Each structure stands twice: as C-alpha cells, then as structure tokens.
C-alpha cells in the first residue's frame, strides 16, 4: 500500500493528540500552571527580564564591568529560581515531554531506515541498502 503526504499528516496529528493526552504532558500543564501562579517565581522572572534588558544596554554602550556585574546578578537570580521546587518540577516535566518527542522521532527515523534497507534487500546489521551491493566496483559513480 502507498500512502500520501496527507495520510501521513493525518497519522501525525493523531499521534500528536495521543502524546498530548499522556501523563507527562498532563503533569507539564499542571506544573506550568503552578509556575504562573507562584508569586516568587513571577517576581524573579520580572527581575531577570529587567536585568537582561539592562545588560543589553550596558553591552551596547561598552560598559563591560557593569555588564559583568549585571550578568552575575542574573545568574544568581536564575540559581535562586532553579532552587524552587515547582521550577524543578516544571523543568523535569519539560525534559520528560521532550524525551517522548525524541523517542517518537528516533523511532520513526529508525523504522523508515530499516524499511528502506529491508525493501531493497539490504543488510540491517551493516545498515546498507541492497543497491549498495551492486556498487562495489565503483561503476555506479559512488566511489
């Protein structure tokens, strides 16, 4: 059976809906809501954004020492924010969702590659397609 791009996109949307309904995505959404409702996190984010703008201006005007001090303050605020449990949970949930997406991407890529190798009579262990076998003489222009 041959599939169209439209068929594949429909399946991709179906897969995306399945992923959106996983425990990992559900946890991510809850963690994001907790982040948005956390006054300390909101304050730190506002401070960091303000200082980042200041750092850009200082760098633009060549005030290296002041720029360095502001960057250090930003780093300290980031560390403070990262130490808050809800932020740690949020970052872990981001990583978990990303892991699922990477796993799906790798599975699709590896399966397509394996299907190509198998359908051309190639060798899965070597990772070569069957068309490479006829190229050992170099007559195909690949050498």
C-alpha positions in Angstrom: 0.0 0.0 0.0 1.2 3.5 -0.8 0.4 6.4 1.5 0.1 10.1 0.6 1.6 13.0 2.5 -1.9 13.8 3.6 -2.3 10.3 5.1 0.9 10.7 6.9 0.0 14.1 8.3 -3.3 12.7 9.5 -1.5 10.0 11.4 1.0 12.6 12.8 -1.9 14.6 14.1 -3.4 11.5 15.6 -0.1 10.7 17.3 0.2 14.3 18.5 -3.2 14.1 20.1 -2.2 10.8 21.8 1.0 12.5 23.1 -1.0 15.5 24.4 -3.0 13.0 26.5 -0.1 11.4 28.2 0.6 11.6 32.0 3.8 13.5 31.1 2.0 16.3 29.2 -0.7 16.5 31.9 2.0 16.9 34.6 3.7 19.6 32.4 0.5 21.6 32.2 -0.1 21.4 35.9 3.5 22.4 36.6 3.2 25.3 34.2 0.1 26.5 35.9 1.8 26.3 39.3 4.7 28.3 37.9 2.3 31.0 36.6 0.6 31.2 40.0 3.8 31.4 42.1 4.4 35.0 43.2 8.1 34.4 43.9 8.7 32.9 40.5 6.8 35.7 38.8 8.9 38.3 40.7 12.2 36.6 39.9 11.2 36.3 36.2 10.3 40.0 36.1 13.7 40.9 37.8 15.6 38.7 35.4 13.9 40.2 32.3 14.6 43.8 33.6 18.2 43.0 34.2 18.6 41.3 30.8 17.4 44.5 29.1 19.9 46.4 31.2 22.7 44.0 30.3 22.0 44.5 26.6 22.1 48.3 27.0 25.3 48.1 29.0 26.9 45.9 26.5 25.8 48.2 23.6 27.5 51.1 25.3 30.6 49.2 26.1 30.3 49.2 29.9 32.0 45.9 30.3 32.4 45.9 34.1 28.8 47.0 34.8 27.7 44.4 32.2 29.6 41.7 34.0 28.1 42.6 37.4 24.5 42.6 35.9 25.2 39.2 34.3 26.4 37.8 37.7 23.2 39.1 39.3 21.1 37.5 36.6 23.0 34.2 37.2 22.3 34.4 40.9 18.6 35.1 40.4 18.5 32.1 37.9 20.1 29.9 40.5 17.6 31.1 43.1 14.7 30.4 40.8 16.1 27.0 39.9 16.2 26.1 43.6 12.4 26.5 43.9 10.7 23.0 43.9 7.9 24.0 41.5 10.5 25.2 39.0 12.5 22.0 39.3 9.3 20.0 38.7 8.5 22.2 35.7 11.9 21.7 34.2 11.7 17.9 34.8 8.3 17.8 33.1 9.7 19.7 30.1 12.5 17.1 29.9 10.0 14.2 30.2 7.9 15.6 27.4 10.9 16.3 25.2 12.1 12.7 25.8 8.8 11.4 24.5 9.1 13.6 21.4 12.7 12.5 20.8 11.7 8.8 21.3 8.9 9.2 18.7 11.3 11.0 16.3 14.0 8.4 16.6 11.5 5.5 16.3 10.1 7.0 13.1 13.6 7.6 11.7 14.9 4.2 12.5 11.8 2.4 11.3 11.9 4.2 7.9 15.6 3.5 7.6 15.0 -0.2 8.4 12.1 -0.4 6.0 14.2 1.0 3.2 17.1 -1.4 3.9 14.8 -4.4 4.1 12.8 -3.4 1.0 15.9 -3.1 -1.1 17.3 -6.4 0.1 20.0 -4.7 2.2 21.7 -5.7 5.4 20.2 -4.3 8.6 23.3 -5.2 10.7 25.6 -3.3 8.3 23.0 -0.6 7.7 23.4 -0.8 3.9 20.7 -1.0 1.3 20.6 -3.7 -1.4 21.5 -1.1 -4.0 24.9 -0.6 -2.4 25.8 -4.3 -3.1 26.0 -3.6 -6.8 28.3 -0.7 -6.3 31.4 -2.5 -5.0 33.1 -2.0 -8.4 32.7 1.7 -8.4 30.8 1.6 -11.7 27.8 3.4 -10.2 29.7 6.6 -9.5 29.6 6.3 -5.7 33.4 5.7 -5.3 
